Amino acid sequence: MTRAASTTAPLALQKGRSIEKPWQRWLIRLGIFVAMAILCVPGLWVVLTAFRPNVEIMARPPVWIPQDLNLDNFRGIFGLLPQQQQGLPVIEYFRNSIVISVTSTAIAIIVGMAGGYAFARFRFRGKQALFVSFMLSRTVPGIALSLPLFIVWSRLGLIDTSFGLIVVYLAINVPFTIWLTDGFFRQIPVDLSEAAQIDGCTRWQAFWKIEFPLARSGLASAAIFAFLTSWNEYALASQLTRTTASKTMPVGLMDFTAQFTVDWTGMSAMAVLIIIPALILTFIVQKHLIAGLTFGGVK
C-alpha cells in the first residue's frame, strides 16, 4: 500500500507539470515585461529630456523620438554655455549631498550595528517595548515633522547647517538599521561566538572575527538603504536649508523653477546627476545587497 502511494506520487507530479502550457509561461513573462516597461518609462523619459533641446520638449504635438541629443543642458547648469551668464552651484550641492549622506550613513550603521547586536544577543528590561518604539518612530511621515523640527532647529541655530540635516537623517535611519541588523545577527548561531570565546577570544574579538564577517552582507544592504534615504530626501531638506552652504542636490532642483516657468531641460540634467551616484553605488554593492536581503529574510 505504501509502495503504491510512493509510485503514484511522482506520476501525479509529472501529470501536474504537464498541465502547465508553454504559452502560460510566455504570458507571465510578457506581463512582467509590460509592468517593468511601465515602471521604467518615467526614468527613461527624464534621461532623454536631459539630452534634448528645449524646442523638442515644448513642441506640440510632442516629439516622442529625439532628433537632436547633446550635452548642452549639462553644460548649461555648470555655466559653460556662452549664451548663459551664470550656472548653478552644482558642485557645492553635490559636495553637501556627499558629506551629509556619507556621514549620516556611517554613523547610522555604527549605531545600528551596536543596537541590532544588543537586541539580538542580550536580554534586558524593556527590550520589547524599546524595540517597538523604534519601529513606531518609522510610521511617522517626515513631512509631519517639518514644522516642529523647523521651530526647534531655529532655536538651536541649526537651520541652514549640514550638521542639522545629519542629525535629522540619523533619527530617520538609525531605527531602520537597528531593525535590519537585528534580523541579520539573529541568523548567526550564538554557538559560533561561544566557541571562539572558549578558544581564547574575548567577546569583542569574537564579534569582529566571527560574527561581523558573517553579517557583512546584511550591513551592506542596510548601508545602501540608509544612503539612498539621505541622498534622495527632499521634504525635510527643503525646510531646513536656505543657502548653497547646506543645500543638497534634490533641493537644488527647485532652482530651475520660477513663478510662471520651469526649466525642464536643466531640471532633467540635474536629476540625471542625482541618479548616477546612486546607480553606481547600487551596482558596486549589488552582490552584498542581494545576499544581505536573503540572509536576513527569515527570523
N, C-alpha and C positions, 0 to 999 in steps of 0.2 A: 504493500500500500504506500509505504514511504518512498520506495524506488519509483513507483508510477508517478507520484506527485513531483518528484525531483526531475523526472524526464520530461514531464509535460510543461514545467515552468520555463525552460529555455525555448520550447516551441511557442509558448504564449508570448514570450518577449520578442521572438523573431516575427511572430504574426503582428504584434503591436508595432514593430518597426516598419513592417511592410505597408502599414496603413498610411504612413507619412509619405506624401507625394512630393516629387521634386518641385512642382510649381508652388507648393506651400512655402518651401524654403526660400525660393526666389521672391515670393510675395513679401515675406518678412524682411528680406534684405532690401527690397525696394522701399518698403515703409521706413526702414531705418535710414536709408539714403535720403529720402524726401525730408524726414524730420531733421537730419543733420544739415541738409541744404538750407532749410528754413532758418535754422539757428545761425548758420554761417553767413547768410546774405547780408545782414546789417554790418557785420565787421568787414566783409569784403567791400561793401559799398563805401565805408569810411576810408579804407585804404585806397580805393580808386579815386575817391574825391580828393585825397591828399596830393595826387599826382596830376589832377586835371585842372585846366584853367577855369576861371570863374564864369566865362562865357558859356561853357558847356553845362556847368552846374545850374545856371539860371535860365537855360534855354527852355522854351515852351513850343512844342511838346518836348519832354525830357529826352536827353541823349543817353540811351542805355548802354551803347557800346562806345567806349572812349576813343576819340580820334587823335588826341594830342596829349601824350604823357610826358611830363618833365619834372624837374626838381625846383621850379620857380617858387612854389609855395613854401618849401623848406628854406630856401634862400631868403624868402621874404620875412619869415618870422625871426630870422637871425639878422635882418637888416643888411643883406648883401645884394639887394637889387638896387640899381641906380635910381629908379623912379620912386622908391620909398625913402623917406627921410630917416626913419629910425625903426629898428626892430624891437622885439620884446626881450626882456631879460631871461631868456630861456635857460641859459647856463646857470644863473642864480636859482631859478626854480628847480632845475634838475639837482643842483647841489643840495638844496634844502630837503628835497624829497629823499635823496640818498641818505643824508645824515639822519633825518628823522626816522625813516623806515628801518635802516640797519641798526641804529641804536635801540629803538624800541623793540625790535625783533630779538636782538641779542639778549637784552635784559629780560624780556618775557620768557625766552627759552631757559635762561638760567633759573629764574624764579619758578617757572612752570615745572622744570625738571625736578627741582627740590620739592615743590609742593606735591607733584604727582607721585614721587617716590615715597614721600611721607604718608600720603593717603593709601598707597598700595602695600606698604610694608609695616607700618606702625599702627597700634591701637591707642587711642587717646579719647578723652571725654569730649563729647560734642562733635565727633568726627563726621557723622552723617549729616548733622544739621549744618555744619560749616560747608560741607561739600554741596549740599542742596542750595545753600545761599549763594555759592559761586555760580551754580548753574542758573539760578533765578536772575542773577545780575545780567546774564546774556539775553534774557527775554525783553529787557527794556530797550526800545529803539534809540539809537544815538541821537536822532533829531529831537527827541523829547527832552534830552539833557542839555541841549544847546543853550537855552536861556539860563538855567541855574549855573551851568559852567561859565557862561559869559559874566554873570554877576560875581561869582566867586573869584574867577581869574582876574577880573578887572580890579578887584580889591587887593589881590595879592601881587598885582603888577606883572602878570604872566601873559597878558594879551600881546599878540604880535611877537612872540618868542618861540624859538624852536623847543626850548625846554617845556613850555606849556603843552605843546602838541605831543611831545614824547610821553609826558605823564598821562595824558588822555588816552593815547594808544596803548600804554601799558595797562591801564584799567580795563580796556576792551579785550586785549589779547591774553592777559595772564589767566583769567578763568578758563578760557578756551584751551590754552596749552596745558593747564593742570588737568583738565578733563581728558585730553588726548594722551598725555604721558602716563596718567594713572592707568589707562587701559593697556598701554604698552608694557609697563612694568609688571602688571598683574599676569601677563602671559609668560613671564620669565620665572621658572621654578625657583622657589626660595632655597631649595637644596643646593643649587649651584653656588650661591653666596656662602652658605653654611659650610660646604665642602672646602671652599677657598680659605675660609677662616680657620678651619681645622688644620689645613696645611700650613698655616702660619701667617696668612694675610690679615691685616686689620680690616675693619668694616669699610673704611674709606678705600683701601686698596682693592678689596673685593668688588666694590662698586665700579671703580674706574677700569679694572682689568677684566671683569667678568660681565657685569650687568650693563654697563654703559655701551660696550661694543655691540651687544645683542639688541639694545634699544636704539641704536644709532639711526636706523632707517625710520623708525617712528618719530624720532626727534627731528629728522629732516623734513618729514611731512608736516609736523607742527610748525616748523620754522617757515616753510613756504606759505602756509596759510596765514601766519601772522604777518609776514612781509607783504603779501598781497593785500591784506586788510589795511595796513598802514599806507601802502603805496597808492591804492585806489580811493581811499576815503576822501569824501568831498564835503559832506554836510557840516561836520564839526570844524574842519579846517577853514571853511569859508567864513565861519563866525568868529574864529579865534585868531585870524591873521589879517593884516592890513597892508603891509608893505612887502617889497621884494626881499627883505631880511628874513622873512619866515614863510612866505607863500610857497605852496607846493605846486607840482605840475597840474593836478586836477583843478586847483583854484585858478591857476593861470589861464585855463580855458576861457574864463569869463572876461579876460582882456579883449577877446575878439567880439564881444557883444557891445552894441551901443543902444541908444534909446529906440531907434527905428530900424536898424540894420544889424545883420550878423555876418561876419566874415567866415563863411563856411569853409573856404579853402584853407585859411590859416588855422582854424579850429581843428579841421581834419588832420592837417600836418602835425599839429601839436598832439593830437590823440594817438597818432602812429608812434610818435616819440615816447609816449607813455606806455604803449603796448609792448614795444621792443624789449626793454629790460625785463619785464615780467615773463615774456616768452622765452628769452634766453635763460633766465634762472629756472624756469619750469623744465626746459629741455635738459639742463645740466643735472638736476636732481630728480629726473623722471624715474629712474630705476629705484632710487631710495624712496621716492614718494609712493609708488605703487606697492613696493614691499612693505612700507610702513602702514599703509591703509589696510592691506590684507592681514598684517601681523596683529594689529590692534583691533580687528573687527569683531572678535569674539571675547566676551568677558565671562 
